[in-house]
């Protein structure tokens, strides 16, 4: 049986925090124009919140309906009370399926969801319908300094480039590449190449596997293998 759709006065909606950091005014205005032209085609989903209601899925439509001058909005009311993790999970799934959230908003939502539920990254990925690789990449974005994240959210730096910047451990080299990426002087592939070069330089020539063979007598010998191995290090282990 399909859930019942009710008309809820817009005055009954509060202002609870959402996984989305902000609403794009242009998107709200465009959706408001659509609502005026053809009406509301899909109900939103809400949860009771005392004497008010909170959108679980439909934050944009509530704002657009207000802008369009509507007094009510069609909604499906969740039949049972949802906890904070369930609300966040529904918002993440609904918004990410429509690609409404920025990568940084999605990353923060995943971190909050993992904190509320105690899920691992793999469990969060399974519950949200994401790949583990996507979850790992999104979470890595949050390790970037605030000034870089701000540029990513503003669209000044492509997300793919930001992923590569986040994988650079050297803060000085990362800041250099960030400055170049912000002006378009380097591409994502060039940042990736610089990251690999930096990693190899940091490892140094002695960190690769080495083999040292010692003769025990005329007929036998023993071989040692390991990173940066030398005869002095072998003697020091004895």
N, C-alpha and C positions, 0 to 999 in steps of 0.2 A: 504494500500500500504506500502510495506517495505521501511524503510529509505534508501537513497542512500549511498553507501559505496565509499569512496574516498581514494586514496593513497596520504598520506601526507609525505613530506620529514621530516626525523627525525631532520634535522637542524632547522625546524620551531617550535620546541618545546622549551618553556622557562623553567624556574625552579621555578615555583610557589609553595608555601607551600602546603602540603597535610595533611590530617588527620592522615596519617601514619607518625610516628616519624622518622623511618629509614627503609631502604631496607636491607633485609637479603642477603648478597653477595652470599651465597650458593644457595638460591632460584633463584636469578637472573641468576647465572651460569647454574643451572638446566633447567630453562625456555629457556635460550639462546640455550642450546643443543637441546631442543625439537623443537625450531623454525628452527634450521638448518636441523633437521631430517625430519620434516613433514610440516614445514611452519606454517603460522598463521591461526588458525582455526576459531577464532572469532574476529571481529573488536572491537577496543576500541571505547569509546565515548569521544569526545572532545568538547571544546567550543572555539570560536574565542577569541583571546586576542590581540587586535591591529593587527599587522602583523604576530603574532605568534599563537600557539594553546596550550591549557592547557588540560591535561587528566582529565576528570571527572571520568572515570572508565578505568584504564589501565596503571597506573603508573609503575607497574612491567614490563608489556610487552614493554613499551617504553625503559626502561633500558635494558631489555634483548635483544631487537632488535638491540640496539646500540652495545651491547657486541658481538652479533652474526655477526656484520658487515653489517646489512641491511642499505639501504639508505632511504627506505620509510616504512610506516606501514599503514595497512588498518584501516580506522576510519569512524565512523558516526559522523557528525557534528551536534550539537544541533541546532535546527531550530530557537530558540529564545534565547535572552540573559538571563542568569541565575544570580540571585543575590547570595550573599555570603551564605545565609542560604540554598538555593536550591542546591548549589554546595556541601556544607557540608553534607546535607541530603542524596544526591545521593552517595557520597563517603562512608558514614557510612553504608548505606544499602548494597551497592555492596560488600564492604570488609567484613562486618560482616556475610553476607550470605555465604561467602567463608571461614569464620573464619580466615581471614588473619590478622586482627588487634589483638593486645594484649588487655587484659581487661583494662589496664590503658590508652591505646590510645583511646579505645572506650569510656571510662568514660570522658576523656578530650574533645573528640568530642561532646558528649552529652551535657556537660556543655557549650561548645561554642555555640552549636546549640540553646540551651535554652536562652542563652544571646542574640543571634542575633534575635530570633523570639519572645521572651517574653513568650514562651510556658511554661506550668507547666510540672512537671515530667510525669504526666498522659498523657498530650497531646503529649509530645515527644515520649513516649512509643507507642502511637497509630500511630503516623506518621512513626515510624521506624519499626513497626511490632514486637516490644518487649513487654514483660510483664512488668507491673509496678514494680513487685518485682525485676526483673532483672535490671531495670533502677535505682531503689533505692539502690540496692546492689553495682552497679558499681559506683554510685556517692559517696557512703559511703567510697569506697576505697581511694578517693582523700582527705579524712580527715586524712589519715595516714601521719606521718612525712616523709620527703623526703628520709631518709636513709632506711626506711622500703619499700617504694614504689620502690626504686632502686633495692632492693633484690627481690621484686615480679617480676619486669620487667626482671630481669636477670634469673628468673626461680629458684632462690635459695629457695624461699618460695612458696608453692602452693597457688593459688588464693583463694581456699576455706578456707585455714588457715588465709589468709590476711583478708577475710571478717569478721572472728571472732575477729581478732585483732582490726579491725576498730570499733567494737562494744564495746570495753573496754574503759571506760571514764578515768580511773585512769592511767595517763601517766607512773608512776613508774611501776605499775603492768604490763602494756602493754609492756614496754621496757624489763622487765624480761622475759615475755613469748616470745617476739620477738627473744631475744638472744637464747632461748632454741629451738624455731622453726627453726632458721637459721642453727642450728647444727643437726636438726632432732631428738632432745631429746623429743619433744612433738609432738603429732599429732593434726589434726584439731579438733577431738572430745575432746581431752584433753584440748585444748585451750578454747573450748566452755564450758566445765565443769568448768574450772577455772574462766571464765567470769561470769557464773551464781553464783558461790560461792562468787566472789568478790561483785557482785550486792547485794546478800543477806546480806553479812557482812556490807556493807555500809548502808543498810536500817536500821539495828539495831533492837533489840527486841521490842522496843516501837513503831515502825512504823506500825505494823500490826493493823487491826481493833480491837477496844475495845468497850465494852458495860458497861455502868454504869447506874444502876437503883436507883432512889431516891424516897422515900415514901413521898407523899404529906399529906395524912392522913391515917386513918385506912383502908379505902376502895379504895384508888386510889394511883397510882404511875406514874412516868414518866421515860422513858428509853432514854439515850443518846448513840449514836454510832458514832465512828470515829477513825481515826488512832492515836494511842498513847494517847487515851483519859484517863484522870484521874479526880478525884473529884476536885482537886485544879484548873484544867483548866476550868472545868464547872463553878466553883464559880467565876473565873476570867472573864468569859464571861457575868456574870449577872450585 
